Every structure is written in C-alpha cells, then in structure tokens.
C-alpha cells in the first residue's frame, strides 16, 4: 500500500493505480468516445473515412465537449470511474479520499483533455510524481487508485 498525504493533512492508504492500467483505461475510453462522437456527428454529414488530422478538423470541437461531459459525468458519479477505468478496476478520488464533485471533475478533465491533446508531458509527469499524479491530477488535487 502507498500512503497519500492530502493537503488537509489527512492520511489515507490506497494502492495507487499503475501507469499501465491508467493507459489501458484511457485507450478504452478513447475508443468509446470516438464511436460516440461519430454517432453524434452523423447528422452533420461529416465524412466517415477521416483519419489523423482530418478527424480532429471535423470532430475536434464535438470530441472536446463530449469527452469533457463523459469524463466529468462518470468520475463524479457513484461509480467514480469512467467505463475504461471501471474495466481496469480503478477509481478517482480527491486527495482527502472523497468522491469528486462535478466542478472538480470538470476542472480535472478540462486540464486532462488539453494536456493530453497538446502537451503529452501532462501524462508523463505521472512517471515522476510520488503519488503517480498526472498534471490534471495535480491541478485538481485528485488521485487514481485501484478499486
């Protein structure tokens, strides 16, 4: 077990999620979101054969809002995890060990989407922090643990 010291000086014991499990959960969520965005974009008649930068050009704005809603909704729900995290038996807590509020989940995931899409370093930070926190976890004071 690893010990997480919160900013409130509360000490909680958790088994921190491995970077590998978090990555697999992110891939699962990415697949789910890509399918959802294509379905939601169908009425706008965007081409379905796009890949790479063309996908971002056609679906980027929609993807951002759908992803933000998806992550924030699931992580602030009673599940405390997206579908990908649930498959990998992970949960998200604040540093005091509480369920995320909707506001904290929105902040966490806004930073996650920006740092993930533009500054991959935001994820790499987790390799070097004591509690395996990525940039979005540090900003929102959250941790990802094994359930």
Protein Blocks (a to p, Z undefined) as FASTA:
>chain_A
ZZdddfkopacddddddfklmmmmmmmmmmmmmmmmmmmmmmnopafkbghjlmmmmmmm
mmmmmmmmmmmmmmmmmnopafklmmnopacddfkopacdfklmmmmmmmmmmmmmmmmm
lmmmmmmgfklpafklmmnopadddZZ
